[in-house]
Amino acid sequence: MAQDLLLLTIDDFIREGKLLPAPSRRRGSKFRAVPLPILQAAKVDLYKAFLNAGIRKEEFARRSGLAKSNFERLFSLRQNSSLDHIEAGLQALGKRLYVEARNAA
């Protein structure tokens, strides 16, 4: 439930073209961090890299080799995208996607 709310909130920020706020610190033992699923986390990182690059949507589509019509879908947390498309977008912005497996706590 908390994860769903977080995804909807972040998706609204992205659709409106707003900067994403930095995560706040946890306060007390009753509060837990809410993780994002891997695909949505990658999309958030791509969106942040896109904003930091300061380029237009058309330029991003040209650099990444994606159709302009796929732009909104690529950033939408509600739509499934292939990691190949996300990697292509990150590469067009001079970034790389790294996935790491860690021991569960």
CYANA upper distance limits for C-alpha pairs under 8 A (distance plus 0.5 A):
  1 MET  CA      5 LEU  CA      6.89
  2 ALA  CA      6 LEU  CA      6.68
  2 ALA  CA     34 VAL  CA      7.47
  3 GLN  CA      7 LEU  CA      6.62
  3 GLN  CA     34 VAL  CA      6.54
  3 GLN  CA     35 PRO  CA      7.59
  3 GLN  CA     36 LEU  CA      7.43
  4 ASP  CA      8 LEU  CA      6.70
  5 LEU  CA      9 THR  CA      6.62
  6 LEU  CA     10 ILE  CA      6.65
  6 LEU  CA     34 VAL  CA      8.36
  7 LEU  CA     11 ASP  CA      6.45
  7 LEU  CA     36 LEU  CA      8.12
  7 LEU  CA     77 LEU  CA      7.38
  8 LEU  CA     12 ASP  CA      6.67
  8 LEU  CA     77 LEU  CA      8.46
  9 THR  CA     13 PHE  CA      6.96
 10 ILE  CA     14 ILE  CA      6.78
 10 ILE  CA     20 LEU  CA      7.72
 11 ASP  CA     15 ARG  CA      6.64
 11 ASP  CA     76 SER  CA      6.81
 11 ASP  CA     77 LEU  CA      6.22
 11 ASP  CA     78 ARG  CA      8.15
 12 ASP  CA     16 GLU  CA      6.68
 13 PHE  CA     17 GLY  CA      6.66
 13 PHE  CA     18 LYS  CA      5.64
 13 PHE  CA     19 LEU  CA      7.48
 13 PHE  CA     20 LEU  CA      7.04
 14 ILE  CA     18 LYS  CA      6.54
 14 ILE  CA     19 LEU  CA      8.22
 14 ILE  CA     20 LEU  CA      8.26
 14 ILE  CA     47 TYR  CA      7.98
 14 ILE  CA     75 PHE  CA      7.71
 14 ILE  CA     76 SER  CA      7.94
 15 ARG  CA     72 GLU  CA      8.47
 15 ARG  CA     76 SER  CA      7.93
 19 LEU  CA     48 LYS  CA      8.31
 19 LEU  CA     51 LEU  CA      8.24
 20 LEU  CA     48 LYS  CA      8.23
 26 ARG  CA     31 PHE  CA      6.64
 26 ARG  CA     32 ARG  CA      7.39
 26 ARG  CA     33 ALA  CA      7.69
 27 ARG  CA     31 PHE  CA      6.71
 36 LEU  CA     40 GLN  CA      6.75
 36 LEU  CA     41 ALA  CA      6.10
 37 PRO  CA     41 ALA  CA      6.58
 38 ILE  CA     42 ALA  CA      6.68
 39 LEU  CA     43 LYS  CA      6.82
 39 LEU  CA     80 ASN  CA      8.43
 39 LEU  CA     81 SER  CA      8.29
 39 LEU  CA     83 LEU  CA      7.86
 40 GLN  CA     44 VAL  CA      6.69
 40 GLN  CA     77 LEU  CA      6.17
 41 ALA  CA     45 ASP  CA      6.81
 42 ALA  CA     46 LEU  CA      6.67
 42 ALA  CA     86 ILE  CA      7.68
 42 ALA  CA     97 LEU  CA      8.08
 43 LYS  CA     47 TYR  CA      6.60
 43 LYS  CA     74 LEU  CA      7.89
 43 LYS  CA     75 PHE  CA      6.35
 43 LYS  CA     76 SER  CA      8.27
 43 LYS  CA     77 LEU  CA      7.63
 43 LYS  CA     86 ILE  CA      7.37
 44 VAL  CA     48 LYS  CA      6.72
 44 VAL  CA     75 PHE  CA      8.09
 45 ASP  CA     49 ALA  CA      6.68
 46 LEU  CA     50 PHE  CA      6.60
 46 LEU  CA     75 PHE  CA      8.24
 46 LEU  CA     86 ILE  CA      7.51
 46 LEU  CA     89 GLY  CA      7.50
 46 LEU  CA     90 LEU  CA      6.44
 47 TYR  CA     51 LEU  CA      6.77
 47 TYR  CA     75 PHE  CA      7.04
 48 LYS  CA     52 ASN  CA      6.65
 49 ALA  CA     53 ALA  CA      6.59
 49 ALA  CA     90 LEU  CA      7.86
 49 ALA  CA     93 LEU  CA      7.34
 49 ALA  CA     95 LYS  CA      8.32
 50 PHE  CA     54 GLY  CA      7.20
 50 PHE  CA     55 ILE  CA      7.59
 50 PHE  CA     60 PHE  CA      8.34
 50 PHE  CA     93 LEU  CA      7.44
 51 LEU  CA     55 ILE  CA      7.93
 53 ALA  CA     93 LEU  CA      7.38
 55 ILE  CA     59 GLU  CA      6.84
 55 ILE  CA     60 PHE  CA      7.16
 56 ARG  CA     60 PHE  CA      6.80
 57 LYS  CA     61 ALA  CA      6.65
 57 LYS  CA     68 LYS  CA      7.99
 57 LYS  CA     71 PHE  CA      7.83
 58 GLU  CA     62 ARG  CA      6.70
 58 GLU  CA     68 LYS  CA      7.03
 59 GLU  CA     63 ARG  CA      6.62
 60 PHE  CA     64 SER  CA      6.55
 60 PHE  CA     89 GLY  CA      8.06
 60 PHE  CA     92 ALA  CA      7.72
 60 PHE  CA     93 LEU  CA      8.44
 61 ALA  CA     65 GLY  CA      6.33
 61 ALA  CA     66 LEU  CA      5.55
 61 ALA  CA     67 ALA  CA      6.57
 61 ALA  CA     68 LYS  CA      6.11
 61 ALA  CA     71 PHE  CA      7.43
 62 ARG  CA     66 LEU  CA      7.20
 62 ARG  CA     67 ALA  CA      8.32
 63 ARG  CA     89 GLY  CA      8.41
 63 ARG  CA     92 ALA  CA      5.86
 64 SER  CA     88 ALA  CA      6.00
 64 SER  CA     89 GLY  CA      5.60
 64 SER  CA     91 GLN  CA      7.91
 64 SER  CA     92 ALA  CA      5.56
 65 GLY  CA     88 ALA  CA      8.25
 66 LEU  CA     70 ASN  CA      7.11
 66 LEU  CA     71 PHE  CA      7.94
 66 LEU  CA     85 HIS  CA      8.34
 67 ALA  CA     71 PHE  CA      7.51
 69 SER  CA     73 ARG  CA      8.28
 70 ASN  CA     74 LEU  CA      6.49
 71 PHE  CA     75 PHE  CA      7.23
 72 GLU  CA     76 SER  CA      6.64
 73 ARG  CA     79 GLN  CA      6.59
 73 ARG  CA     81 SER  CA      8.07
 74 LEU  CA     79 GLN  CA      7.95
 74 LEU  CA     81 SER  CA      6.62
 74 LEU  CA     85 HIS  CA      8.12
 74 LEU  CA     86 ILE  CA      7.81
 81 SER  CA     85 HIS  CA      7.36
 81 SER  CA     86 ILE  CA      7.89
 82 SER  CA     86 ILE  CA      7.19
 83 LEU  CA     87 GLU  CA      6.44
 84 ASP  CA     88 ALA  CA      6.62
 85 HIS  CA     89 GLY  CA      6.68
 86 ILE  CA     90 LEU  CA      6.70
 87 GLU  CA     91 GLN  CA      6.48
 87 GLU  CA     96 ARG  CA      7.28
 87 GLU  CA     97 LEU  CA      6.69
 88 ALA  CA     92 ALA  CA      6.64
 89 GLY  CA     93 LEU  CA      7.06
 90 LEU  CA     94 GLY  CA      6.84
 90 LEU  CA     95 LYS  CA      5.35
 90 LEU  CA     96 ARG  CA      6.37
 90 LEU  CA     97 LEU  CA      7.62
 91 GLN  CA     95 LYS  CA      5.54
 91 GLN  CA     96 ARG  CA      6.39
